[in-house]
Amino acid sequence: MTTIIPLENKSIINNQQEHRTLSDLIVEYLELLGIEYVFGIPGGHNSPLYEALARSEKRGGPRAILTSHETGAAFMADGYARETGKIGVCCATTGPGTTNLITGIASAYAECTPLLVITAQTILSHFGWGAFQESSPDTIDTVAMLKHCTRYNSLVTHANQLERKLFTALKTAFGSPKGPVHLSIPVDISRVPAPELTTYPNLSELITQPTSFLNLAALENLWQTLYKVLIQGRKVVLLVGKDSGGGVTEIIRFAELINALILTTQSGKSCIDPYHPLARGVFGFAGHKTARQALTDESVDLILAVGATLGQWETSVWDKAILNNKLVHIHNSDIYFARSSMAQLQIQGDIKTIFKELISRLETMQSNGKLDLNSKLLFPPRNHDQKLQDYPSQIEVLEPESYQNTDTKVCVKPQQLISALLRNLPPETRFQVDIGNWLSWSIHYLFPPCPENYRLAIETAAMGWGIGSAVGTALGVKNTPVVCLTGDGCFLMHGNELAVAVVEKLPIIFVILNDKCYGMVKHRHRQTGKEPLEFTLPTVDFSLMAKAMGANSYIIRHAQDLEKLNFEAIYSYPGPTVLDVHIDSEEIPPMGMY
């Protein structure tokens, strides 16, 4: 068995060689991948890993971030991974430490976020003897628990297995689809002395290098279908999902060449500039009428769903307006193709490669005079320093006048709050949107100047994701404002992670919609006319709660309170700020299918 260390850092272990364990080996792998943090909570059975992280921190390597709860650790690792493009790492001790991780791991699995999850086990020879917090296959079996929410999942039963399994896990996390991977390591194995150092200078590239593949036969079928539609003067519409990834530039160029309107899924908002002249907003849950109008235009003969998972919300509850034989489903993973069995084509491959090839063929046909494309149409790049309106003119929003509430003595409307945030925060601000009413409000009304900075986790829709992921995001992008849009229900669940932001002095603005209830559940329940349920939450002074943790905080009860805020001082503050915003609990968010 070998171990690794970056070439430029060969001396980092020299003075502490006697301490090197297999836990140090794991940390050295992380350092080679540029990982800065491991999120989690220490316990007796994962203490060797924390000891290795303590040694690493002394020399400027990866360090531990102590979280308040293990679920928060997984959410933080998710946010860090999305921000940096690296793998997020979280850890937990055996037993309840590991079970607490599961919700966060499941969320990352559904969202295809690469995580390395390291959990502990009791001493291997103690398996089956009822050891303290034992979670071996003879008891609660935490490895089995994680089987269905990880891409790779293994118990290390011998020291000689660890490095091979670690490499396999890391490589799998960046595969197709990406996702969390899990290693469960008994405490005695994690303490085994590590062997002599070996250098792998290309290990990072081997693990993280994206796979670029293309099914030429499928591409040819797509090209023939596209060419037939264009030559007949019919229209093409694009539905762009979050898994379009690195192919966004090519997708937009392709759309510009053929003048195809662009819709997005809810998470796909992060891929497309909403102010682009071809953008028509979000289709499905909390979406825009202009998106549906573009999709159902009678002159449309081809719908390209790119990087979309085509679940319930993305398809407006499996609407035949999208799920019909005009559909071509393009994705880098075939796991979603069962949802588009009615499509005329399903194309698996690297999206960037596919659209580069389509662009090349279109331009060739144009130069040969076989296609008359929109080469005379101009789509100049938008100046990101330009002051933007509250919403793009070509996208229809509900009640646009609600962005500007002229009565300063009434409750703040969420639309007005969105307008204030976008007007007063830098364009590079990140927006982490939690589950609840903020989801609907932001999908419909929030148009960040840099769309890639808008992030959701709606596949499993775990409450509190926005809070933890905001911390991980802020650690991944230094000195840049991060806004967590959350609700009072989410904050009661996971607001304890505010303490981590305080300790790390992170410039996060937690914007709490305080309606004293589980608002999203309440409004949907009322719309369906079912029996009344209990939605009410206790009255909590979140501003006081924040101050007790050492954070900056403000209470906003009326529009005039919002106007008085000094946003520059808030986002420049060396630490988190909580905005406890009291809204009208009867204000119904745009929760329909559009």
N, C-alpha and C positions, 0 to 999 in steps of 0.2 A: 504494500500500500504506500502511496506517496502523498505528499502534501504540497501546497502551493503558496506562493507569496509573490507579489508584484516585484519585477526586477529592480525597480528603483528603490524598493524598501527592504532590501535583503537584510539590513542590519537591525530591523525593528525588534526582532526577538532575541538578539544576541545576549542582552543582559539578563534575560529572563528565561533562558532555554529550559531551565529545570522545571518551569511551570507549565510548559506546553502540553496540552491535552488535546483530545479529539474535539473538544469544544473550541479550542483555539483554532483548530483547522477549519471549523465551520466559519468562524469570524474572519479568517484570512480569505476564504472564498468570497465572503460578502464584501470585503475591502477591495478585492480584485474587480468586483462588479460595480464598484463606486457607491456601494450602499453606506449611508451615514448613520442610520438609526435602526434599532430593533425595538419594537413596541411590545410591552407586556408587563407582567407582574411576577416578581421572583417568589419562589417557594423552595422548600427543602429539596425537592427532587430535580429542579432545574438550576440549582445554585452553581454547578460547574460552568454552565453557559454564562451566567451573570458574572462569575469570576473572570472568565475570559474576556467579556465585554469591558470589565473594569480595567484589565490590563491593556486592552485595546485603546480605551479612552485616554489613558496616560500618554500614549504615543501618538495621539491624534487620529486614531482609527475609528471604526464604528463604535457607537455608544448606545447604552440603553436609555429608552424613554419610559419612565414609570407612569403607567396609566392608572385610572381610578377603577376600571373594570376591564375584564378581558375582551368583552364585546367591543368596547371602545378601542382597544388595541388593534383589533382586526379592522375596524372602520378607519383608524388612523393609517394603518398600512395600506389600505385601499386608496385613500386620498393621496398618500405619498407616491404610490405607484402611478396613479393617473397623472399627477403633476410632473413627475420626473421621467417617466418612461422606463424606470428601473423596476425591479421586483420589490414589492413591499414585504417586510419581514415582521412577523409577530410570534410571540412565544407565550407559553403558559406551563404551569406545573401540572402534575397528574391530577386525575379526578375532577373536581369542580372547576379548577382552572381551565382545563381543556373543554369541558362542557359549556362553559361561559363563552368560549370563542365561536361556538357553532353558528349562531345567527350571522355574525360578521363574515365567516367563511362562506356560508351559503349565499350571502349577498354578492360576494366577490365572484363566486362560481357562476351565478346567474348573469352577472355583468361582464364576465370574461376578463377579470382583472387579475394579473399575475401576482400571487402571494406565495411566500415560503412560510409555512406554519410549522414551528418546532415545538413539540410538546414532550413532556417527560413521562417516564414510567418508574415504578419502583425497581429495586434491584432485581435483575433478571431471575436469579435463583429463588426469589421470594414470590414469584408468580404462583397464584393458587393457594397461598398460605394466609390470605386475609391481611396483608400488609396495610399500613396506614395509607389511605387514599389510593389503594390499588385500583387500577383500571385496565388490567390485563385482559386477554381473551377469556380468562377464567372468571372474571367478574363483570363489570359494566361494559368493558371492551370499547374504549374510546376510539380505537382504530376503526372498528366496524361502524361506529357512529358517523365517522367522517367519510366513509366510503363513497357516499352518493353526492357529496358536495366538494369533491376534490378531483383533480385530473390525475394525480398520482398520490398514493397513500400507502405507507409502508412502516412496519415495525422493524427497527434495527436490532437484530438478535446476536450479532457478533461484531467486534470492533473492526474486523477486516471488511465488513459490508459498508461501513459508513460513508467513505468517500465516494464509492461507486454509486450508492443510492442518492447521495447529495447531488452529484452531477446529473443523474437521471432526473431527479426532481426539478432542478433548476432548468434543465433543457426542456422538460415537459411543460413547465409554467409558461414558457415563451412559444409553445407550439401553436397549432391551430385546431381548436380554439385555445386561446390563452386561459389561464385560470389558476386557482390556488392548488398548491401541492403540500403534502404533509409528511413529515418524518416524526415518528414517535421513538424516543431514545431513552432507554433505561439509564438511571443515574450512574450505575457502575460503568457502563460503556462510555458515557460522556466524560468520565474521569480518566480513561485509559491514556497513558502517555502517547503523544504523537510521535511519529518517526521523523527521520531527517527531512530537511526541506528540499523540495524540488520546485523549479520555476516553470510555469505554463504561461508564456507571454501572450498566447492567443486564446486563452480560455474564455475571456469575456466575449470575444467575437463569436466563438463557437456556441456559446450558450444563448446569446441574445440576437444573433443574426436572423433577420426575418426570412421566412421561406417565400421565394418568388416562383410561383408555378402557374402554368397555363395549359388548359386542355384545348389543343388546337382545333380538334373536331368540333367541340362545343362553341368555340369562338367563331368558327366558320359559319355554323348555324345561326349564331347571333348576328353576324354581319349580313348574311343573306336576308334575314328577317328585317333588320334595320334598313337595308338598302331598298327593299321592296316598299316599305312604308314611305321612305323619303322620295322615291322616284314617282310615287303616286300623289305626292303633295299632301300627305296626311301628317298628323302631329305625333310627337313623342313627349311623354311626361316622365320625369324622374322623381322617385320617392327615395330620399337618402336617409339611411339609418346610421347609427353610431359606429357600426363596424366598417364604415367606409374608410376609416383610418387614414393612411398616408396617401390615399388616392383622390383626395378632395380637389386638389388643383387640377388634376386631369378630368375629373367629373365636371367641374365648372367649365373648363375649356371645351369639353365635348358638348355641353348644353349650349354654350355660346355659338358654336359652329352650326348647330341645327336649330337654334332658337327654341329650345325645349324648356318649358317651365319646370321649376324645381320646387318640390314639396319636401318636407322632412318629417321624420317621426319625432316623438317627444324628445328622446335622447339625441336624435340626429340634429336637433337645433344647434348642437355644438360644432357641427361640420360646415354649415352654410351661412354666409353673411346674409342676414335678413334684409339688408339694404341693397343687395344686388338686384338689378332690374328684373331678373328672371325669377326671383324668389317669390313664393306665394304663401308661405307660412307652414303651419303644422297641420297634418291630416290626422283625424281621430280624436282621442280624448283631449279636451280643453283646446282644441285646434281652431282653425280659422275657416270661414266660409269660402274665402278665396282659394284655399287649397282644394276643397271639394269641387268647386266650380271648375278649376283647372283639370282635375282628374276626370270629371264627368262630361267634359266638352265633347260634343258629338263628333268632332273632327279628330279626336285622339284614337289612334289605332294601336299604339304600343306604350305600355307602362313598364318602365325599368325600375324595379325595386332593388336598390343597391345597398348592401350592408345592413339590410333591415331584417329583423327577426320575425316579423309578421305575426306578432302575438295579438291579444285581444285589443289593447289600446291602440296599437299601431295600425290596425285594420278597421278601426271604428266598429268593434265587436263583429269581426269577420264579415264585413260588408262586401257584397258582390261588386260594389263600385271599384274595389281594388282586387278582389280575389275572383278573377275571371280569365278567360283565355287570351286576353290582351297582355297578360302579365308575363314578364321575364324576370325571374328571381336570380340575382347575382350575389354570391357571398363567398368568402374565403373558407367557409366551413359548411359541410353538407348536413349538419345536425338540424338545421332549420327547414330543410327542403320538404319534410313531411307536412309542413304547414302550407305549402303552395303546390299541392298535387294537381290543381286545376290549371296551372300555368302552361303556356305553350313551350317554354324553355326554362331549364334550371342550369345555371352556369357556375361551377365551382372553380375558383382560381384567385390569384392575387389581383385585387381590384385595381391597383395602380397600373399593373401590367396590362390588364384587359383594356382599360380606357386609353392607355398610350397607344395600343395597337389600333383601336377604333379610330382615334384621332389621326393616326398616320394614314389609314385607309381612306378616311374622309378627305383629307387634304390631297391625297394622290388622285382620287376621283375628281376632285374639284379642279386640280391643275390639268387633268386630261379632258376637262369639259363634260364629264359624264354626270356631274352633280352640280347644281347651282345652289351653293350654300350662302349663308348670311355673312360673307366676308366683309361686306360694307357696313354691317352693324358694328357700332363701337361700344365696348364695355370697359371703359377706363377704370383702373383700380381706384377704389375709394380712398380718399384721404382720411386716415384714422384720427387725425387731429381735428377734423371738421366737426363742428357742433351738430348733433343729430336731433331730429324730432323725437317725440316720445315713441312713435311707432312708424314703420316704413309706409309710405303712401300707397304702395301697391298691395298691402296686406290689410284686410278688413278686420278690425277689432270691435268687440262689443262695447257700446257706450264709451267712445273715445273721450268724451268730455270729462269722464271720471278721473283722468290723469291730473286734472287741475281743479281742485276743490276750492272754490272762492270763499266759502264760509269757514273761517278759521276757528270757530268756537264749537264745531261738531267733531265727532270722532274722525280719525284719519282713515281714509280709504286705502286699501292695499295698492290700488293703482297709483294713487298719489304718492305713496311711500316709494314705490318703484321709480317713479319719475324723479323724486328727490335724490335717491341713491345714484341714479345714472347721471344726473346733472352735477353732482358734487363729488363723485369719486373718480379717481384716475381711470383711463380706459383699460389699463392692464389688470384691474381688479378682478379677482376670482369670485365666482358665485357658486356656492355649494348649497343645493336646494334639498331640504329635508322632506319627509313624507307628511302629508296633511294638506291643509288648504293652500299652503304656499306652492305646492306642486301645480295646482290649477292656475292660480294667479300668475305664476312665473311663466308657465308654458304659453299662456295666452297673451300676457302683457309685457313681459320682460324681454327686451331686445338689446343685449350687451353689444357694445361696439366691437369687441373681439369675441366672436361666438364660441371659440374653442375654450373660453374661460367659464362657460356655463355647463354645470355638471349635475347629473341626476343619478339615482340608483332605483329604478322603478320596476325591475323584474321581480324581485321578492318584496320590494317596498318596505324595508325595515325602518321603523321609526328610530330616529336618533342617528342615522347614517350621516346626515349632514353635519352634525356636531363633531363627531370623531374625525370624519374625512376632512373637515376644515382645519383641524389641528395638523393632520398629516400633510395637507396641502401647504400650509404656512411654513412647515419645516422644510418642504421641498422647494419653496420659492422665497428666498430671503428678501426682507424689506419691501414686500409687495402686499397691499391690502387684500385680505380674504374676507368675504362676507358669507356668513352662514345664515340662510333664510330658514328659520325653524318656527315651531309653534310651542305653546305652553305645554301641550301634551308630550311632545318630544323632549322638551327641556326637563320636565319632571322625570322622564326616564333616564336621560343620559347627560343632563346638565352638569353632572359632577366632573366631566372631562374639561370643564372650564378651568379647573385647578391646574391642569397640565399646561394650558395656554398661559396662565399666570406665571408658572414656574419658568417656562421657556421664553417669556416676554414676547409673545407672538401677536402681531397686529391684526387680530381677527375681530370683526364686528358681528356679534350675534344679534340678529334682528328677530325678536320674538313677537309673533302675532298672538296677542293675549286676548282670547275671546272666552276664556273660562269654561271651555268645553272641548271635547273631541270633535272639532268642527266639521271635518270632512265626512266623518261617519254620520254626524247629525244631519247635515244637509242632504246627503244621499238617502238616508233613511226616510227623511220627510218627503223627498221627491217620489219615493216608491209607495208611499201611503201605508206603511206597515204600522204595527202597534208601537206606541211610544216606548222608548228605552231611556235609560239614564246615561246622559252624555256629559253632565256637569262636572267640572273640575273645581277643586277648592281655590279660593282666592289667594294667590301667592304674590308676594312682592319680589319679583325677580331682580329688581334693581338692588334691593337690600341683600338678597341672596348673593348677587355678584360681588357686592362690596365686602361681604363676609369672607369671600374667597380671595379678595385682593384685586378684583377687577374694577375697571372704570364702568360707570353705569348711568343711565338716564331713564326717566319715566316719561312717556309721551302719551298724553290723554287726548289732546286736541291738535288740530292742524297747526295752530300757532306755536305749539311746543316743537313741532317738527321744523318749522321755519327758523326757530332760534338756534338750532344745533350748529355748531362749528365743525363741519365735517372734516376740514383739513386738520384741525387739532385732534379729532378722533382717530383718523387713519394714520396720523403721524405719532400717535401715542405709543410708547414702547411696551405694549401689552394689550390684552383684550378689552373690548368694550361691549357691554350689553345694552341694547335698546329695548326696553320693555314697552311695546307699543299696544295700547288698548284700542281695539277696533270694535265696530258694531258686530255683535255675534250673529245678527240676523242677515248680514250682507252675504248673499249667496255667490260663491265663486263660479267661474265658467266650467262646470263639471260635465257638460254634455259631450256628445260625440259629433264632431263636425267633419 
